[in-house]
């Protein structure tokens, strides 16, 4: 198949969150499976052109933005069998951030990403890549299905092209004023409640939900949650229910080569499931020293590696820290985000300097060391489309304490399943301080029983969260889309 992925970010080129990890992994997997794959990204200022041997293509093309024409050009790089194209427009992408700076979105994000979406379609024509499927990701590229159905429906180049839209997080939808559809090139006939209109304005993600041939989320449970409950669907649950037959839940995976405690060169001591006790002890000692924590304690070491956001339930962690410390446990937090949460953790670290440490920002090498050091990984999210942290933590022998929501419900078990899958963590039934503390107490109780603790750690390390099964499901979905468009895969 010829598959074009369009995204606002992807590792290793540009990243703000898990979206980048998923898009980068999918690009590589589909390419390794023998498909012709190209990935389109904005050419952000932060991308290291030299590191990836990115080269400019001669010439360019124009994109209509309202009554104006904006220039676009392409650069490209070969990346492990896939071709990556970077849409260049200094006006829109030569900035310090991807979506904003100092906690504020850029005011013209609507124009930036409608430009990018149409530049992808014109760019594919420019390089003569005629895709069987265009795979779009989140609101930043969700206009592409609408463009293909409404403005490119008579373009022979795309006559047999289908679309897949992956919903990584419905908390971010791209909602903009009512003049945006016309800047984008749509007409009044398209601006109706069953099409592009959304409470008097325009919602980019809704446009994709309406016009994409198939939809998927990044876990089976989240696919159900967003249809059933407005707290998860965020105002789009009605549209999602209408497209229920076309919506799938496909669990994300993790990069098993990047996240391998037996071969991880960033660790003070590598380890496997048979040597985790010694490995954990060595890595824990190193992290304690690095963070200025007491070198020994009567309780386990807890970790948080996360965007500091109320979505992640970290305000509940703040509330429970004094009880954790009283139990003899320690906590290391790695992340950035909400200034309020950052200040809360900073204050707790000052209050309990030998038991609590905040590592602000995001430090990839330290993340590896922390996963390898901690005994328990806190992830009490209020909602979690998939989550990768809990999967990585388990691979590194850290048992997650997680809420029963989204991808956490699909990956973390406190009881054996009917199919015989063993427990691999601890589950809070709700995102409340009482429920989370109860799960922590059960974890502390098991910690006090070393043989049973070791069994659960080994079960967690043996959990299979590779991309292989998910990649096969994406392939099947692409073939289904091709069949809709009258193609044979």
N, C-alpha and C positions, 0 to 999 in steps of 0.2 A: 504494500500500500504506500501511497504518497501522503504523508501526514505533515501538516503545517501546524506547529504550536505557536500561539501568540500569547505573550505574557508581559506584564510590567516588570517582572524580576525573575531571575533564575541564577542559582549557583552554577559555576563559581564567579559569575560576572557581576552580579548586583543582588543585594539582599537586604530586606528589612525583617523578614519573618519566614514562617514555615512554607508559605507559597513558593518561595525561591527554591527550597530544598526539593519540593515535590516536582516542580517543573523541570529542574535540572535532572533529577533521577529519571523521570519519564522520558525525557529526550534521549538519554543514554540507553535506557532499556529498549525502547522501540527501535532505536538504531541497531542495537546488538541483535535484535530479533529479525533483522534482515529487511526492515522497511526503509524507504527513502524518507528521511526526516529532516526538516529544517525548522529552526526556532527563530522567531522575530522578537527582538527586544528594543526598547529605546536606547539610544546611545547617550547614556548619562555621562556627566562630567567625571564621575567617580570611577568609571570603568578604566582599568589599566590596559591601555591599547597594546603596549609593548609586551606585557606578560602573556597575552594570548595571540600575539602575531596578527592583530586585527588590521586589515588592509582596506583602503577605500575602493569602491567601484567607480569607474568613470561615469560622468553624466549624472542626471537626476530627473525628478519629475515634480509635478505640482499637485497640491491638495486643495480643493475649494473649502474655505472656511467662511461661511456667510457669503458676503459679496467679494471677499478677497481670495487671493491665491497664495498659498504658503509653499515654499520650496522644501523638498525632502531629497535626501540622498542616502545611499546605503554604504555601509562597510560590512566586511564579512570575515569569518574565521572558520577553519575546519576544527572541529572539536570531537575527537574520538569517534569519527565516523558520521557525525551529524554536521550540517552546515548551519552556522549561526549568522543571522543578518541583524545589523544594528541600524535602526532608523535614526538618521541624523537631522536635527533641526536645532541649531543653537538657541533660537528664540524660546523653544519649549523645554529643552533637556540639558542645556549647559548651566546647571544650577548645583548648589551644594547638596541638596537633598533629592530623594526620589519623588516624594509626595508633598514635602513641606519642610519647614525649618523651625527650630525652637518650639516644637509642640503645636505649630499652626500649619494647616494645609495651605498650599498655594491657592490663591484665589481663582486662578485660571485652570484648575485641574480638569474642569469639564472640557475646555478647549484643547488642552494638552492631550487628553486621551481619546477624544473623538478624532483629533488629527492623527494620532498614532494608529487607531483602529483602521481608518481609511488608508493610511500610508502602508499598512500591512498588505491590504488587498491590492493596492496599486504596485507595491513593491514586489509581490509575487509575480505579477504580470511583467514587471521590469526585468526580473531574472528568469522569467519563463519557467516558474515552478507551478504546475497546474495540480493543485492538491485534490486528493479524493476526499479528505476530511480536514477541516480547519478546527483545531482544538483550542478553545478560548478558555481563559482563566479569570474568574472574578469580574468585578464591575469594570475594571480598566479596559477590558477587551470585549465586554458583553454587547457592544454595539455592532460587532462584526456580523452576527447572524441576522440582525435587523437590516444592515446594509445589503447583505446578499439577497434577502427576500424582497426588499422594497426598492432598492436602487440599482442592484446588479442583476436582477432577474432576467434581463434580456441580454446580458453579457455572455457570449458564447464561451469565453474562457472559463467561466464558473458554472456552466450549464449542468454539470454532474457533480458539483462539490456539495458535500453535506457539512453539518456543523455539530460540534459537541461543546457544551458549556459546563465546566466544572466549577462548583460552588464551594469555595474553601471556607468562607465565613460570612454568613448573612448579616453580620453586624455592620458590614461595610458594603454600601449599595450604590454609591455615586448618585446622590439626589441633587438636582440642580434646577434653576429657574425655568419658567415656561418658554423663554426665547431660545433655549439651547437646541431643541429639535430643528429649528429653522437654520441656526448656525451650522448644524450638522448636515443640513441638506434635505431633511424630511419636509413633508408638506402638511397642511392642515388636515387632510384626510387621514393622515397617520396619527394625528394627535387626538386620540379618543381613549376612553378608559380601558377598552379591551386591547389597545395597542400600546402606544408610547406614553400617554398621559398618566400622571401619578399625583393625585391631589393637587392639581393645578400646575404642577411642574413636570420634570422628567426624571425618571429613575433608570439609570443605565442598566442596572442588573435586571430590572423588570423587562426591559427590552429584550435582553438575552433569553429570559425565561419564556417569553411569548414566542420568539422566533427561532430558537435553536431547535435542530431536529431531535436531539437527545440531550438530557441533563444528567449530571451526577453530582453527588456530594462525596466527601472523603471518608465516610463511614456509614455502615448500614443503619445504626441507631439514629444518627443525625438526620438521615434521609427521612425517617419517620417523624422525628421530633419537629422538624421545620414545617411539616404539613399539619400537625395536630395541635400545635400550641403557638399562639402569637408571641410568646416570650422568646421562642426560638425562630419563628418565621419572620419576625420583625416587620409585620405588615404585608408580607408577600405570601402568607400561608394560603390565601384563597387561590392565587395564581398557581402555586405549587400543587394544590389539590387538583386543579383543573388539568395539570400536566402529569398527574401521578403515574399514569401508565408509561410515561416516557422518562421517568426519574429513577435512577439507580443509586445505590450506596456502595462505593468501592473503597475499602480500607486502604489508607496509605501504608507504605512500608518505610524502612530505613535502609541506609546505605551500609551493608554489612562489611564492606572493606574499610570504610571510614571509621565505623564504630565497632571495633574489634579489640576487646581488652587483652587478647593474647598476642596481638601484633602492634598495639598502639605505642608508637615511639614517643608520644607525649607524656607517658606515664612514668613515674619513678620506678614502678615495678609492674610489669605485665603479668596477667594471670588468666586462668581458665576456670571452668566449673569445678575441676578437681583441686585447684590450688587457690580458690577464692579467699580462703581464710587468711593465708599469708599475704596474698596480694592486697586485700582490703586493709590489713593491719599496716602494711608499709605505706600505702597511698594515704591512709587516714593520718598517719603520723606526719607525713610530709605536708598535707594540707593544714593540719592543726598548727604546725610550726609556721607555715607561710601566712596564716591568718591571725596568728597571735593568740590562739585558743589554748586552754589548759591541755597539757600533753596527755593527760589521761582523764577518764571520767567513768562514772559507774553506769552511764547510759549510752545509747547509740548516737551516731552523728546523723542529723537530718540535713537535707539539702533542698534548695529551691533554685531552679534554673529556668527563668521565665521572663517574659515581658511583665513589668510591674503594672498590673491592670486589675481593676475590680472583677472583670470577667474571670480572672484566674483564681478568685477566692482568696487572694492574698491578704485582704483585710481580716479574714478569719484567722489566718496564720498570725498576723500581728496581735490579735486578741489572745491567742493561745500561747504565745512565746513564754510569758512568765511561768505558766504551768509546765511547759517543756523543760525549762531550766530547773525548776523545782524538782522535777523527776530525775535529774541528773543528765539529761540529754544536752546536746549542743546543736547549733544551727548555723549553716552558711548559706547566704542568699547571693545569687549572681543574677543581675538583670538591671534593666533601666526602664523608664516609662513614667508613670504617674509621679509627679513631684511630691504629692502628699504621702504616697506609700514609701517612696524613697526616704523621706524624712522620718516616717514612722520606724523603718528598719534602722536608720542611722541612730535614732534616739535609743532604740533597744540595744544596739551594739555598744553604745556609750554606757548604758545602764548595766549591761552584762558583758564586759569586755573579754572575759575568759570563756564565754559560752556562746556568744552571738557575733557573727561577722557579716558585714555587707560589702560585697565586691561590686561596685557600680559599673555601669556600662556593660558591654558584652565582650568577653575575652575568650576566644575559641580554645586556645590551649588550656586555659584554666577550667573551662567547661569540661574538657576531657578528664582533667585531674580530679575535678569535683565529683563527676559521675563515678569514677573509680574509687573514691574515698568514702562516700556516704553509704550508710546502711539503709536509710529510708528516704524516699523522695516524695516531697509534698506537692500534690497537684489537685487541690480541692475546687476545681473550676465550677462556676455556675453554669456554663455551657462550654462545650469543647467539640468542635466539628470532628476532629480526629485526635490531634495531639501526637507529637513525636517523642517528647521528653520521657513519657512513661515507658515507651518501648526501648529507648536508649538506656534508661536507668536499669531496666530489667536485664538487658544484655551485659551490663557492668555489675550485676549482682546487687543492685539497690532495689529494695522492694517499694513499690509505689503505694502511697496512701491517697486514694483518688475518689472522687464522687462518681455516682452512677449516672453518667450522662454522655451522650455522643460517643466518640471513639474510645473514651475511657471505659464505658460500659462494654464495649466490644473487645477490649484487650486486657482489662484487669479483673481478676477473679479472686474472691476470698473463699469460695467453696469449689469443690470439684464439679465439673459439668457432667451431664448424663453421657456425653461422648467420652468421658474419661480424662479430660484435660485437668491437670492438678491446680490447686490454688497457687497464685503467683504474686499476691499483694493483699491489700486491705481496702475495703470499699465502704465509703460513707453514703447512705441512701439519699442524703440531701446536702445542699451547700449551706449548712448551718454550723455554728461553733459547737453545739452539742453533739451533732452527728459526726463531725470531723474529729472532735476530741475522743469520742467513743471508739472510733476506728484507730486512733493513735494509741489509746489504752490497750486495745487488743494487740497492736503491734508490739508495744512494750512488754506485754505478757508473754508473747511468743519469743521475744528477744531473750527473756530470762530462761528459756528452755532451748539451749544450744543445738541439740540434735534435730529438733523440729524446725528450728530456724534455718539450719543448714539445708534441710530438705526443701524448704520453700525457696531459698535462694537458688538452689540448683534447678528447681522447676522454672523459676523466673528466667534464669540464664538460658534455659533450653527452649523458651517460647519462640515460635517461628514468626517473625515479623519482617521477613524479606519481601522484596518487591515482586518476586516471581509470579505468585498467584494473582496479584493485582494487575500486573502487566498483561497477563493472559486475558483478564476480564476486560481491560481497556481495548485490547485487540478485537475481542468478540463484539464489543459495542461499536467500534469503528466499522466492522464488517456489516453490522446491522444497519448502520447509517448509510453505507454504500448501497445496500440492497434497497433502501428507501428511495435512493436517487437513481435507481435503475442500473447500478453497476454490479459487476461480479468481482469479488475479492480473490 
